[in-house]
């Protein structure tokens, strides 16, 4: 049997990264796998004239800070999940490139919502987009206040290709935690509303939405019969439907691509809204 893949957490000395580490340690304990913690220091750097800063001193300083970040992470992980094996790595190079390679051998990549140094503005720029779009495992962005547990996982679906992956991620977690899976499908507040299709029979649209949710959930309900599931089918915008409920959930799960309200999730407004404003961690699952 192959060794189960570890949970991968990224630290950079920020409090946000430590919050993500705590989540990752708990997830590793739940899965019964190792926790791998990495700290990436970018090198080479430009903009530091050698007359002012000796290059090898700067490099040594960056590595020393990365090692200090990892030492702190080991101590925090031991408090959260004392039985979990912790592996640490100080990586040198391009942040996105290093994390993409590291994600090849991870079950899930866990990031904080804000960062320092190389991770400054992590979720607002190209770094997060690149990791979510091109990483090799699901990405969890830990944000919001730790005011749980609530015993609920929100899953946004829209009939797209990533629905099954998102549902699978949520159900497999709920199968061990006992959380309720709340499947959220928002419909009708898109182009059709904007152009005013007054003749459209919205009752039929609502019935089709209910049928879609039932169809997508059926295989997972059969596979995990002990997991409680709730369906929320609303005429609303997807981001708002999820955000309105995120404060009462332990996790929000969406696919990395979608159609309709979730189209262009990785690059568009829905993902930006979720990672900026969700009151709970957000998991983005790729196919």
Protein Blocks (a to p, Z undefined) as FASTA:
>chain_A
ZZddddddddehiaklmmmmmmmmmmmmmnopacddddddddddehiafklpcfklmmmm
mmmmmmmmmmmmmmmmmmmmmmbccdddddedjfklmmmmmmmmcfbdcddfbdehjlgo
klmmmmlmmmmmmmcbdcdddedjdfbcehiacdddehiaklmmmmmmmmmmmmmnopac
dddddehiamklmnopakbcfklmmmmmmmmmmmmmmmmmmmmmmbccddddddddfklm
mmmmmmmccbdcddfbdehjlgoklmmmmlmmmmmmpcbdcddddZZ
